[in-house]
């Protein structure tokens, strides 16, 4: 039984332990993920609000049919995408601040910054105001996106990291669902012409942010960050509460502390290599191959994940269904159904991700998503040249069904893995322009990106399932970027150094082994 309790009597680590503590931690992380999902889904409805379109000068809404006509697609895409520029800036800021002041304080900073951005958004009076507010809100979101998954991962056991992150992303899509149905209900106020339709929808995100800001201070700091700051007693205490106070849990906590101390020493020895510049270009990285890892994460999380088509489907569903021949009301109902099934699909990862691994999950997701996109595009094209309304409607409904299947497959696969493998969004600016210029052929581009993702994952991304965070340095120790070389090298290290690879324990052993290999 640990007697050292440095975290304060009001901290939940004093009240909860083991799985209940992990659930509490993931509840807090889930609030942030819910907010991000809500923010993602929110703009889909906002982009169709008459007062918003008029205020921002995006186009007009037909008074007779309520059909939305966007005449300035570049501005619409710019308002959407500047938020994602902010998330990129915020992610860079969040990673740096999180390493300096800790995960919890950085979560509080991100929540406060996002509250400011959301307040400015819901009070925006013109496009310039909105662009600035979206950028500020994006920075807060990026800070949270950078630090919350790290904090949750650093507290979870390596055998269940995938399950916990998958649960959090169920909450992410729950945020998308809440945003959609809230905006659907608000669309009936004053026949959709009221400013409440979009201002209240934007302001609603402040509620989970306020809750996140209020309670984050009562949660434990990451044990890995505590150890890196020299606060080993606190780190051990948090680990013991997380892993259990029984003999087996205490043993696991002690072994994990030993692992963390070894990696912390190695990182201190290579501190000059930990700047963003050094990490991106691999300056003095030796056998750690940090630049390769950074670039793999950038391509998987910020580029490939978006180019498989989810950004277009999530934000521009009404446009897709309009191309398919649906009227505004039918398209809204179908979008709502799609979002609910999207949320349900994320539960599949809860049961499969830690069993079949990351690579297989991405493989079957890419295959299913690519097939759905190609078929949906073809059905839409046939529907637009159909000779009668009944045939066109049948083709449109079939195309919409494959959009739903695409979203379901993405939620079960590509949604979660890129976040585990370490901000959005590479293609948000282009989507409205592409749909305007290419119509259903945009889906062919997304389908081709899914096909292209399969060999990329197969060749470049080693499997990280059931491997500790400390083992990652050994997994990427091979000089070659190819996956088969990394796995072969890891197997060799495991055979030559069983104690080292079993727990990835001592930095002196790690650095010594790699240095000796350099000489050979």
SVG drawing of the C-alpha trace seen along z (x, -y; Angstrom):
<svg xmlns="http://www.w3.org/2000/svg" viewBox="-42 -42 75 57">
<polyline fill="none" stroke="black" stroke-width="0.4" points="0.0,0.0 1.6,-3.3 1.8,-5.9 3.1,-8.8 0.2,-10.9 1.5,-14.1 -1.3,-15.0 -3.7,-16.7 -6.8,-15.4 -9.2,-16.6 -7.5,-14.7 -9.5,-11.8 -6.4,-9.6 -7.0,-9.7 -10.5,-8.3 -10.3,-5.9 -7.9,-3.2 -7.3,-0.7 -10.1,-0.5 -12.3,-3.1 -9.5,-5.6 -8.9,-4.7 -12.6,-5.2 -12.5,-8.6 -9.4,-9.7 -11.1,-8.6 -14.3,-10.4 -12.3,-13.6 -10.5,-12.8 -13.9,-12.0 -15.1,-15.5 -12.4,-16.9 -13.0,-14.4 -16.8,-15.0 -16.1,-18.8 -13.8,-18.1 -16.5,-15.9 -19.2,-18.5 -17.0,-21.2 -16.4,-18.9 -20.1,-18.2 -21.3,-21.7 -20.2,-23.4 -22.3,-21.1 -25.5,-22.7 -24.1,-26.2 -23.1,-26.2 -26.8,-25.7 -28.3,-28.4 -29.8,-31.3 -28.8,-34.0 -25.2,-32.7 -25.0,-32.6 -26.3,-36.1 -24.1,-37.5 -20.9,-35.9 -21.8,-36.7 -21.6,-33.1 -24.6,-33.0 -28.3,-32.8 -31.2,-30.4 -34.2,-30.0 -37.2,-31.3 -39.5,-28.9 -37.6,-25.6 -35.1,-26.4 -32.4,-25.2 -28.9,-26.5 -27.0,-28.1 -23.3,-28.9 -21.8,-31.4 -18.5,-31.8 -17.3,-28.3 -13.7,-29.5 -14.8,-31.7 -17.0,-28.9 -14.1,-26.5 -11.7,-29.1 -13.9,-29.6 -14.0,-25.9 -10.3,-25.2 -8.8,-28.2 -10.0,-26.3 -7.8,-23.4 -4.9,-25.7 -5.5,-26.8 -5.5,-23.2 -2.1,-22.7 -0.7,-25.7 -2.3,-24.7 -1.0,-21.2 2.6,-22.5 2.0,-24.8 0.3,-22.1 3.1,-19.7 5.7,-22.2 3.7,-23.6 2.7,-20.1 6.3,-19.0 7.1,-22.1 4.2,-22.6 2.5,-19.2 -0.5,-17.6 -3.2,-18.9 -2.2,-22.5 -2.1,-22.3 -5.5,-20.8 -6.8,-23.8 -5.0,-26.2 -6.5,-24.5 -10.0,-24.5 -9.8,-28.2 -8.5,-29.2 -11.2,-27.2 -13.9,-28.9 -12.6,-32.3 -12.7,-31.2 -16.2,-29.7 -17.5,-32.9 -16.0,-35.0 -17.5,-32.6 -21.1,-32.7 -21.0,-36.6 -19.4,-37.0 -20.8,-39.9 -18.9,-39.4 -16.6,-37.1 -13.4,-38.7 -14.6,-38.3 -15.6,-34.7 -12.2,-33.9 -10.3,-35.2 -12.6,-33.5 -12.3,-30.2 -8.5,-30.4 -8.5,-31.2 -11.0,-28.3 -8.8,-26.0 -5.7,-26.9 -7.5,-25.8 -8.7,-22.7 -5.3,-21.9 -3.8,-22.2 -6.4,-19.8 -5.9,-17.4 -2.1,-17.3 -2.2,-16.7 -5.4,-14.8 -4.6,-11.6 -1.1,-11.7 -2.3,-12.0 -4.8,-9.2 -2.3,-6.9 0.4,-7.5 -2.0,-6.4 -3.5,-3.3 -1.8,0.1 -0.3,1.1 -2.6,4.1 -5.7,1.9 -4.6,-1.4 -6.6,-0.7 -9.8,0.1 -9.7,-3.0 -8.9,-5.3 -11.7,-3.6 -14.2,-4.4 -13.1,-8.0 -13.8,-8.2 -17.2,-6.8 -17.7,-10.0 -16.1,-12.0 -18.8,-10.8 -21.4,-11.2 -20.4,-14.9 -21.0,-14.9 -24.4,-13.3 -25.4,-15.9 -24.3,-18.7 -26.3,-17.4 -29.6,-16.8 -29.4,-20.0 -29.0,-21.9 -31.7,-19.9 -34.1,-20.9 -33.0,-24.6 -33.7,-24.7 -37.4,-24.7 -37.2,-28.0 -38.6,-30.7 -38.4,-28.2 -34.6,-28.2 -34.1,-31.9 -33.4,-32.8 -29.8,-33.6 -30.4,-31.3 -30.0,-28.4 -26.3,-29.0 -25.3,-31.2 -26.8,-28.9 -25.3,-25.8 -21.8,-27.4 -22.2,-28.5 -23.4,-25.1 -19.8,-23.8 -18.9,-26.1 -20.8,-23.8 -18.4,-20.8 -15.5,-23.1 -16.5,-24.8 -16.9,-21.4 -13.5,-20.3 -11.9,-23.5 -13.6,-23.2 -12.7,-19.6 -9.3,-18.9 -7.4,-20.3 -8.7,-17.5 -7.1,-14.7 -3.6,-13.2 -0.7,-14.2 0.8,-11.8 3.3,-9.5 5.7,-9.7 5.8,-13.5 6.3,-13.4 9.2,-11.0 10.8,-13.2 10.6,-16.1 12.4,-14.2 9.3,-13.7 9.6,-9.9 7.8,-9.4 4.7,-11.1 5.0,-9.1 5.2,-5.8 2.2,-6.7 0.1,-7.5 1.2,-4.2 0.4,-2.2 -3.1,-3.7 -3.5,-3.0 -2.2,0.6 -3.5,1.6 -2.2,1.9 -2.2,5.7 1.3,7.4 0.8,8.0 -0.2,4.4 2.6,3.0 5.1,5.2 3.7,3.9 3.9,0.3 7.5,0.7 8.5,2.3 6.7,-0.4 8.5,-3.1 11.8,-1.4 11.0,-1.5 10.0,-5.2 13.2,-6.2 15.3,-4.5 13.6,-6.3 13.6,-9.6 17.4,-9.3 17.8,-8.6 15.7,-11.6 17.7,-13.9 20.9,-12.7 19.4,-13.6 17.6,-16.8 19.2,-18.8 17.4,-16.5 13.9,-17.2 13.1,-20.5 10.5,-20.4 13.2,-21.4 15.6,-18.6 12.7,-16.0 11.4,-16.9 14.8,-16.8 16.3,-14.0 19.3,-16.0 21.6,-13.8 18.8,-11.3 21.1,-8.2 19.1,-5.0 16.0,-6.6 14.9,-7.7 12.7,-10.4 12.2,-12.2 10.8,-9.0 8.3,-8.7 7.2,-12.3 6.7,-12.1 4.8,-8.8 2.4,-10.4 2.0,-13.5 1.1,-11.5 -1.2,-9.0 -3.0,-11.4 -3.1,-14.7 -3.1,-13.8 -4.1,-10.3 -6.9,-10.1 -8.6,-13.1 -8.0,-12.3 -9.8,-9.0 -12.9,-11.2 -14.2,-11.6 -13.8,-15.4 -15.9,-15.8 -18.6,-13.3 -18.8,-14.8 -18.9,-18.5 -20.5,-18.4 -23.1,-15.6 -26.0,-17.9 -24.1,-18.7 -23.5,-15.0 -27.1,-14.1 -28.2,-17.1 -26.0,-15.7 -27.7,-12.3 -31.1,-14.0 -32.4,-14.3 -34.5,-17.3 -33.3,-19.4 -35.5,-17.6 -34.7,-14.1 -31.0,-14.9 -31.1,-16.2 -32.8,-13.0 -30.3,-10.8 -27.4,-12.8 -28.7,-12.3 -29.1,-8.5 -25.6,-8.4 -24.1,-10.1 -25.9,-7.7 -24.6,-4.7 -21.1,-6.4 -21.2,-6.5 -22.2,-2.9 -19.5,-1.8 -16.8,-3.2 -17.7,-0.5 -16.3,2.1 -12.8,0.8 -13.4,1.3 -13.5,5.1 -11.2,5.5 -8.3,3.0 -6.3,4.7 -7.0,8.1 -6.3,7.8 -3.8,4.9 -3.5,1.5 -2.3,2.6 -5.1,5.1 -7.6,2.6 -6.4,0.0 -6.3,2.6 -9.9,3.7 -11.0,0.1 -9.3,-1.1 -10.7,1.7 -14.3,1.2 -14.1,-2.6 -12.6,-2.6 -15.3,-0.2 -18.0,-2.4 -16.7,-5.6 -16.3,-4.2 -19.8,-2.7 -21.4,-5.8 -19.8,-8.0 -21.0,-5.7 -24.5,-5.5 -24.7,-9.3 -23.5,-9.7 -26.2,-7.2 -28.9,-9.0 -28.1,-12.3 -28.6,-11.0 -31.6,-8.8 -34.6,-9.2 -37.3,-9.5 -37.6,-10.7 -38.3,-7.3 -35.1,-5.8 -33.0,-8.8 -34.4,-8.5 -33.5,-4.8 -29.9,-5.5 -29.7,-8.4 -30.9,-6.3 -28.5,-3.5 -25.6,-6.0 -26.6,-7.5 -26.6,-3.9 -23.0,-3.5 -22.1,-6.8 -23.5,-5.4 -21.5,-2.2 -18.3,-4.3 -18.9,-6.2 -19.5,-3.0 -16.3,-1.5 -14.3,-4.6 -15.7,-4.8 -14.6,-1.2 -11.1,-1.6 -9.5,-4.8 -11.1,-7.1 -9.1,-5.7 -5.9,-4.2 -4.2,-7.4 -4.7,-8.9 -3.3,-5.8 -0.3,-5.7 1.2,-8.8 -4.7,-17.8 -6.9,-17.9 -7.5,-18.7 -5.7,-18.7 -8.6,-18.8 -11.2,-21.0 -10.5,-24.0 -10.6,-22.0 -13.8,-20.0 -16.4,-22.7 -14.4,-23.6 -14.0,-20.0 -17.7,-19.2 -18.6,-22.3 -16.3,-21.5 -16.3,-17.7 -19.6,-16.8 -19.8,-13.0 -16.3,-12.5 -15.0,-13.9 -15.9,-10.5 -13.7,-8.8 -10.7,-10.8 -11.5,-9.7 -11.8,-6.1 -8.4,-6.3 -6.9,-7.7 -8.2,-4.7 -6.6,-2.3 -3.3,-4.2 -3.3,-4.0 -3.1,-0.2 0.5,0.2 1.6,-2.9 0.4,-1.3 1.8,2.1 5.2,0.8 5.9,-1.9 3.9,-1.4 5.1,1.3 2.5,2.9 2.4,1.2 -0.4,3.3 0.5,5.0 3.9,3.2 4.8,0.8 5.5,-2.8 9.1,-2.2 9.5,0.5 8.8,-2.0 12.5,-3.1 13.5,0.4 10.8,0.9 12.1,-2.0 15.8,-1.3 16.3,0.2 18.1,-2.1 15.6,-1.1 12.2,-2.8 10.5,0.3 8.2,2.2 9.7,5.6 13.1,4.3 11.8,2.8 10.1,6.1 13.1,8.1 15.4,5.8 13.0,5.9 12.9,9.7 16.7,9.8 16.9,7.4 14.4,9.5 16.4,12.6 19.7,10.9 18.4,8.9 15.4,10.6 15.4,8.6 15.7,5.3 12.9,5.9 10.6,7.5 10.3,4.3 12.5,1.8 13.9,1.0 17.3,-0.7 18.3,-3.7 21.9,-2.9 21.4,0.5 19.4,-0.9 21.9,-3.6 24.9,-1.3 23.4,1.4 22.7,-1.0 26.0,-2.7 27.8,0.6 25.8,1.5 27.0,-1.8 30.6,-0.6 29.9,2.7"/>
</svg>
